[in-house]
């Protein structure tokens, strides 16, 4: 026989909280991966050999003696799955009707609250990324062997991918930076919440500027290398030590 109190207490649905936690966890992983990815890609600024070594590292070259591009494909597939999952979870909170959008915009203009504006910026950048990011992820998934100084530069310049990468740079850095800031505010335990939010916001914008400058400098380096290598497009890069040995 059921407890009489069970008829008086409403049933608690824990799934919204679980999905919210999963959204936060997937967003944290993707945001941190975004920053690490930028650092790895920017290895081109240290020279072609440095970028070649980073690319081969993720293919297991220094562990197995030969590159295994399928390792990159497996990792990209995992990131792709997390990206789709995170997007699906985030869509639950997006305004779905025109009336909801207008109500939110009116509220945002009336409040002049920066965090409310940042959330709306996340919605816009996330919506755009949903259509643009899979293009890059699909290329890395299906052609992991084409990652290297010449190979990546050829894709950027001769493959005409630089406009996409330029747009994605701003979308990803803004969306990810805002997301990580909002995660810290949401889950952080601060004694002085207002002061902590100010510090986090300064840190967020500092990191955003840093990674945007780093990303633009890195993209410029690939563009320059791609232009120089255009007459020999498709030629794989051979590191200096291998050329010297041969």
C-alpha positions as CSV (number, residue, x, y, z in Angstrom):
1,X,0.0,0.0,0.0
2,X,1.3,3.4,-0.9
3,X,2.3,6.0,1.7
4,X,-0.6,8.4,2.2
5,X,1.8,11.3,1.9
6,X,2.8,10.2,-1.6
7,X,-0.7,11.3,-2.8
8,X,0.0,14.8,-1.4
9,X,3.5,15.5,-2.6
10,X,4.0,16.2,-6.3
11,X,6.3,13.9,-8.3
12,X,9.8,15.5,-8.7
13,X,11.1,15.3,-12.3
14,X,14.9,15.2,-12.0
15,X,15.5,14.9,-15.8
16,X,15.7,18.7,-16.4
17,X,18.4,18.9,-13.7
18,X,20.3,16.0,-15.2
19,X,20.1,17.4,-18.7
20,X,21.3,20.7,-17.4
21,X,24.3,19.1,-15.7
22,X,25.1,17.2,-18.9
23,X,24.9,20.4,-20.9
24,X,27.3,22.1,-18.5
25,X,29.7,19.2,-18.6
26,X,29.7,18.9,-22.4
27,X,30.1,22.7,-22.7
28,X,33.1,22.7,-20.3
29,X,34.8,20.0,-22.3
30,X,34.2,21.7,-25.6
31,X,35.2,25.1,-24.3
32,X,38.5,23.8,-22.9
33,X,39.1,21.8,-26.0
34,X,38.6,25.0,-28.0
35,X,41.5,26.7,-26.2
36,X,43.8,23.7,-26.4
37,X,43.0,23.3,-30.1
38,X,44.0,26.9,-30.7
39,X,47.3,26.4,-28.9
40,X,48.0,23.2,-31.0
41,X,47.1,24.9,-34.3
42,X,49.2,27.9,-33.5
43,X,52.3,25.8,-33.3
44,X,52.8,26.9,-36.9
45,X,54.1,30.2,-35.4
46,X,57.0,28.2,-34.0
47,X,57.9,26.8,-37.4
48,X,56.8,24.2,-39.9
49,X,58.7,21.4,-38.0
50,X,56.9,22.3,-34.8
51,X,53.5,22.1,-36.4
52,X,54.4,18.8,-38.1
53,X,55.5,17.3,-34.8
54,X,52.3,18.3,-33.1
55,X,50.2,16.8,-35.9
56,X,52.1,13.5,-35.9
57,X,51.9,13.4,-32.1
58,X,48.2,13.1,-32.2
59,X,48.5,10.4,-34.9
60,X,50.7,8.3,-32.5
61,X,53.8,8.7,-34.7
62,X,56.2,9.0,-31.7
63,X,54.6,6.0,-29.9
64,X,54.0,3.5,-32.7
65,X,56.7,4.5,-35.2
66,X,54.3,5.4,-38.0
67,X,51.3,7.8,-38.2
68,X,47.9,6.4,-37.5
69,X,45.4,9.0,-38.8
70,X,42.4,7.0,-37.7
71,X,43.3,8.0,-34.1
72,X,42.6,11.6,-35.1
73,X,39.3,10.5,-36.8
74,X,38.2,8.7,-33.6
75,X,38.9,11.8,-31.5
76,X,37.1,14.1,-34.0
77,X,34.1,11.7,-34.0
78,X,34.0,12.0,-30.2
79,X,34.1,15.8,-30.4
80,X,31.5,15.8,-33.2
81,X,29.1,13.7,-31.0
82,X,29.6,15.9,-28.0
83,X,29.1,19.0,-30.2
84,X,25.7,17.6,-31.5
85,X,24.7,16.6,-27.9
86,X,25.6,20.0,-26.5
87,X,23.7,21.7,-29.3
88,X,20.6,19.6,-28.7
89,X,20.7,20.2,-25.0
90,X,21.1,24.0,-25.5
91,X,18.2,24.2,-27.9
92,X,15.9,23.3,-25.0
93,X,16.5,26.8,-23.7
94,X,16.3,28.8,-26.9
95,X,13.2,30.9,-27.6
96,X,11.1,28.9,-30.1
97,X,8.5,31.5,-31.1
98,X,8.8,34.9,-32.6
99,X,6.8,36.3,-29.7
100,X,9.3,34.9,-27.2
101,X,12.2,36.5,-29.1
102,X,10.5,39.9,-29.1
103,X,9.6,39.6,-25.4
104,X,13.3,38.7,-24.6
105,X,14.6,41.6,-26.7
106,X,12.3,44.0,-25.0
107,X,13.4,42.7,-21.6
108,X,17.1,42.9,-22.6
109,X,16.7,46.5,-23.8
110,X,14.9,47.5,-20.6
111,X,17.3,45.8,-18.2
112,X,20.6,46.8,-19.8
113,X,22.1,43.8,-18.0
114,X,25.4,42.6,-19.5
115,X,24.9,39.0,-18.6
116,X,21.5,38.9,-20.3
117,X,23.1,40.4,-23.4
118,X,25.9,37.8,-23.2
119,X,23.4,35.0,-23.1
120,X,21.7,36.3,-26.2
121,X,25.1,36.5,-27.9
122,X,25.6,32.9,-27.0
123,X,22.3,32.0,-28.7
124,X,23.3,33.8,-31.9
125,X,26.8,32.4,-32.1
126,X,25.7,28.9,-31.1
127,X,23.0,29.0,-33.9
128,X,25.6,30.0,-36.5
129,X,28.1,27.4,-35.3
130,X,25.6,24.7,-35.6
131,X,25.7,25.1,-39.4
132,X,29.4,26.1,-39.9
133,X,31.4,24.0,-37.4
134,X,30.3,20.6,-38.9
135,X,32.0,21.6,-42.2
136,X,35.4,21.7,-40.5
137,X,34.7,18.7,-38.3
138,X,33.7,16.6,-41.3
139,X,36.9,17.5,-43.2
140,X,39.0,16.5,-40.2
141,X,37.0,13.3,-39.7
142,X,37.3,12.1,-43.3
143,X,40.8,13.4,-44.1
144,X,42.8,13.3,-40.9
145,X,46.0,12.6,-42.9
146,X,45.8,16.1,-44.4
147,X,46.9,17.9,-41.3
148,X,50.4,19.4,-41.4
149,X,52.1,22.6,-42.4
150,X,51.7,22.3,-46.2
151,X,48.5,20.3,-46.0
152,X,46.7,22.7,-43.7
153,X,48.0,25.8,-45.5
154,X,46.8,24.3,-48.8
155,X,43.3,23.7,-47.3
156,X,43.2,27.3,-45.9
157,X,44.4,29.1,-49.1
158,X,44.1,26.8,-52.2
159,X,41.0,25.1,-50.7
160,X,39.4,28.5,-50.1
161,X,38.6,27.6,-46.5
162,X,40.0,30.8,-44.9
163,X,36.7,32.7,-45.0
164,X,35.0,29.9,-43.0
165,X,37.8,29.7,-40.5
166,X,37.8,33.5,-40.1
167,X,34.1,33.5,-39.2
168,X,34.4,30.4,-37.0
169,X,37.3,32.0,-35.1
170,X,35.1,34.8,-33.8
171,X,32.0,32.6,-33.3
172,X,33.9,29.9,-31.4
173,X,35.9,32.2,-29.2
174,X,33.0,34.4,-28.3
175,X,30.6,31.5,-27.7
176,X,33.1,29.4,-25.8
177,X,34.5,32.3,-23.7
178,X,31.0,33.4,-22.7
179,X,30.0,29.8,-22.0
180,X,32.9,29.2,-19.7
181,X,32.3,32.5,-17.8
182,X,28.6,31.6,-17.3
183,X,29.6,28.1,-16.1
184,X,31.9,29.6,-13.5
185,X,29.1,32.0,-12.3
186,X,26.6,29.2,-12.3
187,X,28.5,26.5,-10.5
188,X,31.1,28.5,-8.6
189,X,30.8,29.0,-4.8
190,X,31.9,32.6,-4.1
191,X,31.7,34.5,-0.9
192,X,31.3,37.8,-2.7
193,X,29.4,37.0,-5.8
194,X,29.4,40.5,-7.2
195,X,33.1,41.0,-6.9
196,X,33.8,37.5,-8.2
197,X,31.6,38.2,-11.3
198,X,33.5,41.3,-12.0
199,X,36.9,39.5,-11.8
200,X,35.6,36.6,-14.0
201,X,34.3,39.0,-16.6
202,X,37.7,40.8,-16.8
203,X,39.4,37.4,-17.1
204,X,36.9,36.3,-19.7
205,X,37.4,39.3,-22.0
206,X,41.2,39.1,-21.5
207,X,41.2,35.5,-22.6
208,X,38.9,36.3,-25.5
209,X,41.2,39.0,-26.8
210,X,44.2,36.8,-26.3
211,X,42.8,33.9,-28.3
212,X,41.4,36.1,-31.0
213,X,44.8,37.8,-31.6
214,X,46.5,34.4,-31.5
215,X,43.9,33.0,-33.9
216,X,44.2,35.8,-36.4
217,X,48.0,35.7,-36.3
218,X,47.8,31.9,-36.8
219,X,45.4,32.2,-39.7
220,X,47.6,34.8,-41.3
221,X,50.6,32.4,-41.0
222,X,48.7,29.7,-42.8
223,X,47.5,32.1,-45.5
224,X,51.1,33.2,-46.1
225,X,52.4,29.7,-46.3
226,X,49.5,28.6,-48.5
227,X,50.1,31.4,-51.0
228,X,53.8,30.4,-51.1
229,X,53.0,26.7,-51.5
230,X,50.2,27.2,-54.1
231,X,52.4,26.2,-57.1
232,X,53.1,22.9,-55.4
233,X,49.6,22.4,-53.8
234,X,49.1,18.8,-52.6
235,X,52.8,18.2,-51.8
236,X,53.1,16.8,-48.2
237,X,55.5,18.4,-45.8
238,X,58.7,16.6,-45.0
239,X,60.4,17.7,-41.7
240,X,63.9,19.1,-41.8
241,X,65.5,16.2,-40.1
242,X,64.1,13.7,-42.6
243,X,65.3,15.8,-45.5
244,X,68.7,16.0,-44.0
245,X,68.8,12.2,-43.4
246,X,67.9,11.5,-47.1
